[in-house]
Amino acid sequence: HSAVTRIQVQRPGFNYTFAHICILNNDKTCIVDDIVHVLEELKAARSSNRTNFAITYPITHLKDGREVYNGHQLGGVTVHSKDRVKSAEAIQLTYYLQAINSLNDMVAEKWESIFCDTVELFQKSNRKVKMYPFTSSSLKEDFQKTSRVSERYLITSLVLVVTLAILCCSMQDCVRSKPWLGLLGLLTVTLATLTAAGIINLTGGKYNSTFLGIPFIMLGHGLYGTFEMLSSWRKTREDQHVKERTAAVFADSMLSFSLTTAMYLVTFGIGASPFTNIEAARIFCCNSCIAIFFNYLYVLSFYGSSLVFTGYIENNYQHSIFCRKVPKPEVLQEKPAWYRFLLTAKFSEDTADSEETNTYESHLLVWFLKRYYCDWITNTYVKPFVVLFYLVYISFALMGYLQVSEGSDLSNIVATATRTIEYTTAQQKYFSNYSPVIGFYIYESIEYWNTSVQEDVLEYTKGFVRISWFESYLNYLRKLNISTGLPKKNFTDMLRNSFLKAPQFAHFSEDIIFSKKYNNEVDVVASRMFLVAKTMETKREELYDLLETLRKLSLTSKVKFIVFNPSFVYMDRYASSVGAPLQNSCISALFLLFFSAFLVADSLINVWLTLTVASVEFGVIGFMTLWKVELDCISVLCLIYGINYTIDNCAPLLSTFVLGKEFTRTKWVKNALEVHGVAILQSYLCYIVGLIPLAAVPSNLTRTLFRCLFLIALVTFFHCFAILPVILTFLPPSKKKRKEKKNPENREEIECVEMVDMDSTRVVDQITTV
């Protein structure tokens, strides 16, 4: 304490100490914790060999007769009989600084920084005592520290995603391989994210560490859109002109991508609106909206142009990487083996007219899904095990869902090795027996001299361990054998004289506001008491219940009062950070269901999509609880994103299945997986590889981010490739074989005439005759 009070902040012409910036008491001395006075008296008693000095807990008496509360200043207390303190494992000292002007604020901020350095220096020379400093700026600094410790992990993540995106788009066929499109797809997402960041900076937006989640939101949405376009390109005929193939790609994939983009914009747009009362969440949603919007524009323009460019390269039989013309097979035979391997390609002339093969089927993921996985997942003997596995999934999700808890721990949003973590851990360990001191403020002039009013006030504070000027004053009057039912004038005179004469009330003199009226009459216009609740290990939950109880009382009681404690600020923050995003997500979900009802061709798509989203969200909430993730601001934002991510991946599968006619359910399940499965698998692999380095970041914020996003991706993948393919084979809609037999006499004949222009670009003109 002596070392702290000697701290100096050097400014031009003057050195500020704690005495210059502290909050002053009535006697113009710095307000310090009462435990300091207790320790000074204990030291004086020991130096004079007095053994009768005793400290009681949680209320003790000073030498001047004052009763002081030490429940929040002594921790890990062991007591003898009659609450006498035998030992204490921790002491908490609080220093109160003024913030009355900009100069004072600047000096106080510098003083806090030197304070932390002083404590750490003192710790090095006194290793037997563990000290944990915490200031008003510690939380902010430790929150932003997450960004600094995440830098090299994010770079590693970027390298891994780039590598895998290139591999996912590569084939052994050097003409039809599209490695550059994998890299350009990731570049499209990166450009959109950087554009959003630039706009936020230029418009005066504030950066916070929750922005670390935006690149992963963009990765999940943006890469799937580009991979879906690439998948649509593989379905087009190679003998078509590039313009026709590009038009088919946009017609096939951009409708669903436009709808999911609109869904993201609506969801995060509501989060960025005034409906959200958390600034960090509002800025996060605003940045996400801008990034998603520009990603859509870049996919339409930049990535679409890149697709056209690579299409011309493929059409001219040029190498997909080196852009060099690939020689004919007869020419390659004369080259070395390594040269033939690098320039392996299938020419259209190599395929007989009777053969109808897709040259893209040699792609590893396409080949795997079409030849093996689709037949395996729809096998009659596999289906019961998948259903059983889904029941196990639901059981564990329900077990976790019943244990969901709201997070109000500050350590959940900061880096791991920080002052905030150390301080909050020590405080929870040693100071959980009693809650922080709660201010009970009466802000109206009531008849304090009336016995019934006194009883009403004490009734509202029943059940608390109390330290209040009001109760102390009543006890003082009872000791003097003076009736509390005095007339108003006598009561106020007695009250004022008590503060002047009785030393035990000097500390509480600021707790009553007097007002002079006409005829020299004095009235009490406001007062306050301090309440302390007895708490157990579930301190946060009890404090939250206490806050809600007191607020309800303040609305229904006869006496007008408010309650306040700094910890209530964080409880309100977490309560609103959970409630507001959930409310916004429900509003956006209802809006999207209503909006999409007019756009989808079949209402069953909406039904299946709603059931799938509910199943995914239920599982994610349950499993994240089992994985020790609380429901706080970060996890709720991830859950909102999870709705969008699920629709992003499952909507194309469901649309293809529901809208399919003829054949059987199993046939359309296979068809849906063959058409959209490769894009889902490619984006999933890139997404998971990008998330893995995030797990190693030494920060609780990124730990929550990783666990939530990983569960969302895993559970969605499980539904896309296991649950939906199995359940859809025996649930509506039914598929009727309505294939009409055509009269062979009225058969359509199609004659294709190939015309070659000057630059050797093939154009097929179809002439149909009946």
Number of C-alpha atoms within 10 A of each C-alpha: 9 6 10 17 13 12 18 19 18 13 9 5 5 9 12 17 18 19 16 16 19 19 17 16 14 12 8 8 11 18 17 17 17 17 22 15 14 19 12 12 15 17 13 13 15 13 9 9 10 11 9 7 13 16 19 18 21 19 16 21 16 17 10 8 12 15 17 21 22 21 23 21 19 21 23 15 20 13 15 11 8 8 16 17 18 14 14 13 10 18 18 18 14 13 16 15 22 14 16 9 8 9 10 16 15 12 23 23 18 14 22 22 15 16 20 18 13 15 16 16 11 16 15 11 9 11 9 8 10 13 18 18 19 19 16 9 12 16 20 13 15 22 25 17 19 24 20 10 15 20 12 12 18 20 13 15 21 18 14 18 24 19 16 21 26 20 16 23 22 20 21 15 20 24 27 26 23 24 20 18 22 25 18 21 29 23 17 25 29 19 16 25 23 14 17 22 18 13 14 17 12 9 8 8 14 11 14 17 20 22 18 18 20 17 19 19 22 21 24 25 24 28 27 25 28 28 25 27 25 21 24 21 22 20 16 16 14 17 14 16 17 24 12 12 21 21 12 18 22 16 13 17 20 19 11 17 23 13 17 21 22 17 23 26 22 20 26 27 20 22 30 25 14 10 13 21 16 19 13 19 23 21 22 24 25 21 25 27 25 20 27 25 17 19 27 23 14 20 24 14 13 16 23 18 14 15 24 15 13 23 23 15 20 21 19 18 21 21 24 25 14 8 15 14 15 20 16 14 15 8 10 16 12 10 11 9 11 8 12 16 14 13 23 19 23 16 13 11 7 8 12 9 8 6 7 8 9 12 18 17 16 14 19 15 19 20 15 15 20 18 13 11 16 22 14 13 20 21 13 11 10 12 19 12 11 17 15 11 14 15 12 12 16 18 14 14 23 16 14 21 19 11 12 18 14 17 22 22 16 16 23 22 26 26 28 23 13 18 21 25 23 16 16 17 15 17 17 14 14 21 24 21 20 19 22 22 20 19 18 20 17 20 16 13 16 18 16 21 19 15 13 12 15 18 11 13 18 14 10 15 17 10 12 12 18 21 17 17 21 21 15 16 17 15 12 16 16 12 9 9 9 11 12 16 14 15 12 17 13 12 20 19 13 14 17 15 11 18 16 12 10 12 13 21 21 17 15 17 16 12 17 18 14 15 13 11 9 6 6 8 12 17 20 19 16 17 20 21 21 21 20 21 19 16 17 13 11 9 17 20 17 16 19 16 12 13 19 12 11 19 15 11 16 17 12 10 13 12 18 15 21 16 18 16 14 11 17 16 11 14 21 14 17 21 18 17 26 20 16 20 26 17 15 22 23 14 14 22 19 12 15 19 15 12 12 16 15 10 10 13 13 13 13 17 22 20 11 19 18 16 10 23 20 14 17 27 21 17 24 27 27 24 26 24 21 17 14 13 23 22 23 23 26 22 24 21 25 20 23 22 19 24 23 20 23 23 20 24 27 23 20 21 26 25 20 18 25 23 15 19 16 13 14 14 24 21 17 23 26 21 18 21 25 22 22 19 25 24 25 26 20 21 25 21 16 25 26 19 19 25 24 18 19 22 17 13 22 16 26 22 23 27 19 25 23 24 22 26 25 19 20 26 22 16 19 29 19 14 21 23 19 18 19 17 26 23 16 20 20 11 9 12 15 16 18 11 10 9 9 6 6 9 7 7 6 8 10 11 10 11 11 11 10 11 11 10 8 6 7 10 15 18 16 13 12 11 10 10 9 7
